[in-house]
Amino acid sequence: MELELLGRTISALCVCVCVCVTIVSPSFSLFLSDFMNCLTLNAVRVPLRRLRSIRTQLRADGVLEEFLKDHRPDMFNRRYAQCFPPGTPSLRLGRSSERVYNFMDAQYFGEISLGIPEQNFSVVLDTGSADLWVPSSYCVSQACALHRRFKAFESSSFHHDGRMFGIHYGSGHLLGVMGRDTLKVGLTAINQEFGESVYEPGATFVLAKFDGVLGLGFPSLAEILGNPVFDNMMAQKIVDKPVFSFYLSRSGGSSPDGELLLGGIDESLYNGPINWIPLTSKGYWQIKMDSVSVQGVSSFCPRGCQAIVDTGTSLIAGPTNDSFLLQQLIGATPTNIGEVS
């Protein structure tokens, strides 16, 4: 999922939110206007809804502290451990076998459908993972009972795969079976591999506002899929350009709360030029960040560090020491459950 422009490889992901990255590619500026006009053609819009995250719901119910005591392992460490080489000073963690994990802070969700006739689901559109899964009608977990479930026997286009899968989460293993069916996300992709969960552990998914997850990361990040959704769309040539972009609204009351554009970008949703940044790894959408500044002063990461653009996490997450320093610089007050205010 890359573009080759003037002999240079650049990321195919355009995230239309404010990201404090200072890497600039001046050589692109002369060609930006024509390139942007090209990218905006035939892009398909997928509306996003902003709802309460699991963390916000737990806090409102007065049970967040109890929940975090039972699920204490650091979620940042589990989700992003593979991005940091052994010995990274500010990342205090051991080896981890977990790669795709709890969506405690996911807030933006989109609608998809699977099968013929269509069965609708709300999913996290997540650049931090690469798998597609939804609950199965055969799932007996409490979480599944509270969400929409895929009924394979009602779809004329469903093909049973026969393989089982498991994804390790902080609160247990999500287990399921594999299948293929017609997927609609604004565009229609046939023979899309996906997982049907038959067991969803813990309280996390019970409280979730979403039914499943649609990953938009690279194939190397996939736990269960051989061909992630956007790769399948490109292979079937149903996207006009090998680009997808996100717009996430800062304020409530807008309709919709954001958009995923498949096959292009929308110039009306941002000001100024886009700075195209080369990826440093083909797994997560991982880039080199020059530095982090507070009030114009470089505060940490002075010699550069790695950063990930992750639509499945609605927070700034980082190594422990750097996070504490940032909190001090902006005057944030830590709580006894790992949050700041």
C-alpha positions in Angstrom: 0.0 0.0 0.0 2.4 2.6 -1.3 2.6 5.1 -4.0 5.6 5.6 -6.3 5.9 9.3 -7.1 8.8 10.7 -9.1 10.9 7.7 -8.3 10.3 8.0 -4.5 8.2 5.7 -2.4 5.7 7.4 -0.1 3.0 6.2 2.3 -0.3 5.6 0.7 -2.1 6.6 3.9 -3.3 10.2 4.2 -4.7 10.9 7.7 -6.4 14.3 7.6 -6.0 15.1 11.3 -3.5 17.3 13.0 -0.3 15.3 13.6 2.7 17.1 15.0 5.3 15.8 12.5 7.8 18.2 11.0 9.2 16.1 8.2 8.8 18.0 4.9 9.4 16.9 1.3 9.8 20.2 -0.6 10.4 18.3 -3.9 6.8 17.3 -3.9 5.4 20.9 -3.8 5.6 21.7 -7.5 3.6 18.6 -8.3 1.1 18.7 -5.4 -1.8 20.5 -7.1 -2.1 18.1 -10.1 -1.5 15.1 -7.8 -4.2 16.1 -5.4 -6.7 16.6 -8.2 -6.0 13.1 -9.3 -6.4 11.7 -5.9 -9.8 13.2 -5.3 -11.4 11.5 -8.2 -14.0 8.7 -7.5 -13.1 8.4 -3.8 -15.9 6.6 -1.9 -17.0 8.1 1.4 -17.7 6.0 4.5 -19.3 8.1 7.3 -17.9 7.7 10.8 -19.7 8.0 14.1 -18.0 9.2 17.3 -19.3 7.3 20.4 -18.3 6.8 23.9 -15.1 4.7 24.3 -15.0 1.7 26.6 -12.9 3.7 29.0 -15.4 6.6 29.1 -18.2 4.2 29.7 -16.4 2.5 32.6 -15.6 5.9 34.1 -19.2 7.0 33.8 -20.3 3.8 35.5 -17.8 4.3 38.4 -16.0 1.0 37.8 -13.0 2.1 35.8 -10.5 1.8 38.7 -11.7 -1.7 39.5 -11.5 -2.7 35.9 -8.0 -1.4 35.4 -6.8 -3.2 38.5 -7.9 -6.4 37.0 -6.4 -5.5 33.6 -3.2 -3.8 34.7 -0.7 -4.8 32.0 0.1 -1.6 30.0 -1.9 -1.5 26.8 0.6 0.6 25.0 3.3 -2.0 25.6 1.1 -4.8 24.3 -0.1 -3.0 21.3 3.1 -1.5 20.1 5.9 -3.6 21.5 7.1 -4.9 18.1 7.9 -1.3 17.0 10.7 -0.8 19.5 14.0 -2.7 19.4 15.2 -4.5 22.5 16.9 -2.2 25.0 14.8 0.9 24.2 15.5 2.9 27.3 12.1 4.5 27.9 10.1 1.4 27.1 10.1 -0.9 30.2 8.6 -4.1 29.0 9.6 -7.7 28.3 8.8 -9.7 25.3 5.1 -9.9 24.4 3.3 -12.3 22.2 0.3 -10.0 21.7 0.0 -7.8 18.7 -3.7 -6.7 18.3 -5.4 -5.9 21.5 -8.0 -4.0 23.6 -9.8 -1.1 21.9 -10.3 0.7 25.2 -10.1 4.1 23.7 -11.5 3.6 20.2 -14.2 6.3 19.5 -14.7 6.4 15.8 -16.8 3.6 14.1 -18.1 2.9 10.6 -20.8 0.7 9.2 -20.0 -2.3 6.9 -22.1 -5.1 5.6 -21.2 -8.8 4.9 -23.1 -11.3 2.8 -26.0 -11.4 0.4 -28.5 -10.2 1.5 -26.5 -7.6 3.5 -25.9 -8.0 7.2 -24.8 -4.8 8.9 -22.1 -4.3 11.5 -20.5 -1.4 13.3 -16.7 -1.8 13.3 -13.5 0.0 14.5 -11.7 1.1 11.3 -8.3 0.5 12.6 -5.0 1.3 11.0 -3.3 -0.4 14.0 -4.4 -3.9 13.0 -5.0 -5.8 9.7 -7.8 -8.3 10.4 -11.5 -8.2 9.8 -13.7 -10.0 12.3 -17.3 -9.8 13.5 -19.3 -11.9 16.0 -20.8 -15.2 14.8 -24.4 -16.3 15.4 -22.9 -19.4 17.0 -21.1 -17.3 19.7 -22.5 -17.8 23.2 -20.4 -15.2 25.0 -22.3 -12.3 26.7 -20.5 -9.8 24.5 -21.9 -11.5 21.4 -25.4 -11.6 22.7 -25.3 -7.8 23.1 -24.1 -7.1 19.5 -25.1 -7.9 16.0 -24.0 -11.4 14.9 -23.2 -12.7 11.4 -25.6 -15.5 10.3 -23.6 -17.5 7.7 -26.5 -19.7 6.9 -28.5 -16.7 5.7 -25.9 -15.5 3.1 -26.0 -17.0 -0.4 -22.5 -15.8 -1.0 -20.8 -17.2 2.1 -18.0 -19.8 1.7 -16.9 -21.7 4.8 -13.1 -21.7 5.2 -12.7 -24.4 7.8 -9.8 -22.8 9.6 -9.9 -21.7 13.3 -8.3 -18.6 14.6 -7.4 -17.1 17.9 -6.3 -13.6 18.9 -4.8 -13.0 22.3 -6.3 -10.1 24.2 -5.3 -8.8 27.6 -8.4 -10.4 29.1 -8.2 -13.7 27.3 -8.4 -15.3 23.8 -10.9 -14.3 21.2 -11.6 -17.5 19.2 -13.4 -18.1 16.0 -13.7 -19.6 12.5 -12.7 -18.2 9.1 -14.9 -17.6 6.1 -15.2 -15.6 2.9 -18.1 -13.5 1.7 -19.0 -10.3 0.0 -18.0 -7.2 1.9 -19.5 -3.7 1.4 -17.7 -0.7 2.8 -19.0 2.0 0.4 -17.3 -0.3 -2.2 -18.1 -3.9 -2.7 -15.3 -6.5 -2.5 -16.0 -10.2 -3.2 -14.5 -13.2 -1.6 -13.2 -11.2 1.4 -11.6 -13.3 4.1 -12.9 -12.5 7.6 -13.2 -14.1 11.0 -16.4 -15.0 12.9 -15.8 -14.9 16.6 -17.4 -17.7 18.6 -15.9 -16.7 22.0 -15.2 -13.1 23.1 -13.6 -12.8 26.6 -14.0 -10.5 29.5 -15.9 -7.3 30.0 -14.2 -5.2 27.4 -16.3 -6.4 24.5 -19.5 -6.4 26.5 -19.2 -2.6 26.9 -18.0 -2.0 23.4 -20.1 0.2 21.1 -18.8 -1.7 18.1 -19.5 -5.2 16.9 -16.1 -6.0 15.4 -12.9 -4.6 13.9 -11.8 -3.9 10.3 -8.0 -3.6 10.1 -6.3 -1.3 7.6 -2.7 -2.2 8.5 -0.3 -4.1 6.3 -0.5 -7.9 5.7 2.5 -8.5 7.9 0.4 -7.3 10.9 -2.4 -9.7 10.2 -3.1 -12.4 12.8 -5.7 -14.3 10.8 -6.1 -12.9 7.3 -4.0 -13.7 4.2 -5.4 -10.7 2.3 -6.6 -7.7 4.4 -9.5 -5.6 3.2 -7.8 -2.7 1.5 -5.3 -5.1 -0.2 -8.2 -7.1 -1.5 -9.8 -3.9 -2.8 -6.6 -3.0 -4.6 -6.2 -6.5 -6.1 -9.8 -6.4 -7.4 -9.1 -2.8 -8.8 -12.2 -1.4 -7.2 -10.5 1.6 -5.7 -9.5 4.4 -8.1 -6.2 5.0 -6.4 -4.2 3.0 -3.8 -4.9 5.6 -1.1 -7.3 5.8 1.8 -7.7 8.8 4.1 -9.4 9.7 7.4 -11.1 12.9 8.5 -11.9 13.0 12.2 -14.0 15.9 13.5 -12.8 17.7 16.6 -16.2 19.0 17.7 -19.5 17.3 18.3 -22.7 18.1 16.5 -21.2 17.6 13.0 -22.8 15.2 10.6 -21.1 12.8 10.2 -18.4 12.8 13.0 -15.8 11.9 10.4 -15.1 10.1 7.2 -13.0 7.3 5.7 -12.4 8.0 2.0 -11.4 4.9 0.0 -9.4 5.7 -3.1 -8.6 9.4 -2.5 -8.7 12.4 -0.3 -10.9 15.5 0.1 -9.0 18.8 -0.2 -12.0 20.7 1.4 -11.3 19.0 4.7 -7.8 20.5 5.4 -5.7 23.6 4.8 -2.3 23.9 3.2 -0.2 21.1 1.5 0.1 17.5 2.6 3.6 16.5 3.7 4.2 12.9 2.4 6.3 10.9 4.9 8.1 7.7 4.0 7.2 4.7 6.1 9.9 3.1 8.3 8.1 -0.2 8.6 5.5 -2.1 6.6 3.3 -3.4 9.5 1.9 -0.5 11.3 1.7 2.9 9.6 5.0 3.7 11.2 7.0 6.9 10.5 10.0 8.7 11.9 9.1 11.7 14.0 11.8 14.5 14.2 11.0 15.7 17.7 8.3 16.7 20.2 8.0 20.3 21.1 6.0 22.0 23.9 5.5 25.8 23.5 8.1 25.9 20.7 10.8 24.1 22.7 12.0 20.6 21.8 11.2 18.6 24.9 12.1 15.0 24.0 12.8 12.8 21.1 15.5 15.3 20.1 17.3 12.9 17.7 14.1 11.5 16.2 12.0 8.6 17.2 9.4 6.2 15.8 5.7 7.1 15.8 2.5 5.2 14.6 -0.6 6.7 13.0 -3.3 4.6 14.6 -7.0 5.3 14.1 -8.0 2.6 16.7 -6.5 4.7 19.6 -8.0 8.1 20.3 -5.2 9.1 22.7 -1.6 10.0 22.5 0.3 6.9 23.7 4.0 6.7 24.4 6.8 5.2 26.4 6.4 5.6 30.1 9.3 8.1 30.8 8.4 10.3 27.8 4.7 10.3 28.7 5.5 11.4 32.3 7.7 14.2 30.9 5.0 15.4 28.6 2.5 15.4 31.4 4.8 17.6 33.5 5.4 20.0 30.7 1.7 20.6 30.0 0.8 20.7 33.7 -1.2 17.5 33.7 -2.1 15.8 37.0 -1.7 12.0 37.1 -4.3 9.8 38.9 -3.8 6.6 40.8 -5.2 4.5 37.9 -2.8 5.7 35.2 -4.8 8.5 33.7 -4.1 12.3 33.7 -6.4 15.3 34.0 
